[in-house]
């Protein structure tokens, strides 16, 4: 910066301010002593644009959407919430979180061993993550993220002016050694998916959770963010890491189990984190519609979703596809959730060959930073009759591969 200031004949503070502006707008990314570099693409270019549209006659197994036949009808829940609002209309100045929603959300969190903490409501998981990261971090800070991982998180981090640090994972979630490396290198936050990890289906098991807690205990100043979007449609047990560090957040959305358009998520965490989230939320949208909160609470209270039955439905299709792929010598992963991840050598060629064979899949580029190529298959639209033809098409498009980790 001093050299540039001298070359331009300006004050070094001017150069520092320019760098800060470029970083905050996502034009450059800073890597500590390794300096700054121009990003390969704008922070606002969403990975969601990396997708394959299924033309007529092609089956879409890449959308990531739930099976709509497993989603509950919303009519009665919305009507009940509307009747409650008619009796006592929601007004400015009221509590941002509905009491019934908090009671049911907190009871479910307690049952799963999530530490006690206040509850906030956000417009989905990503909204919660953005608010939590913004509450504690500054532009230029590093965030450890799963790789491959949820493309929206990989977009969000640089869009906030933060620097993503890839962490490899296996079927049990983030590798402890990778997390330790990232934290030792200065990552100030860690984002972990508890189960139904997108795109790999990884689920943090009991032993892995113990190892990760040990790593985190040595870094108490790290912000921990856990995403449990699998609640309600996954039968893999929850092993939360929350409470290991001073500042933590645990977010549980209803999108995949109750309907993506509900845009409601329960967020809990330490008091400072939740207070900051609620305070900033008041200066923006103010609150998530209490009508929607009450509708979700009605669905919860009525047992509108049989989580075990839904999990069996997705699990049956996922396991059948994994078996069919294994029988053809194709490596694939999918311990939980509705997705199967297939590592490949030639991602573009695999996607093109599958499209030609009548199947539209999601390119792995949407989910990767430094990890190897792959494709994601979503099982929610599959029937029993689809499993063998899809596995055969994948085998023909990829060929047998030696076993390897995601990274």
Secondary structure, 3 states (H helix, E strand, C coil): CHHHHHHHCCCHHHHHHHHHHHHHCCCEEECHHHCEEECCCCCCCCHHHCCCCCCCCCEECCCCCCCHHHCCCCHHHHHHHHHHHHHCCCCCCCCCCCHHHHHHHHHHHHHCCCCCCCEEEECCHHHHHHHHHHHHCCCCCEEEEECCCCHHHHHHHHHCCCEEEEECEECCEECHHHHHHHHHCCCCEEEEECCCCCCCCCCCCHHHHHHHHHHHHCCCCCEEEEECCCCCCCCCCCCCCCCCCCCEEEEEECHHHHCHHHCCEEEEECHHHHHHHHHHHHCCCCCCCHHHHHHHHHHHHHCCCCHHHHHHHHHHHHHHHHHHHHHCCCCCECCCCCEEEEECCCHHHHHHHHHHCCEECEEHHHCCCCCCCEEEEECCCCCHHHHHHHHHHHHHHHCCCCCCCCC
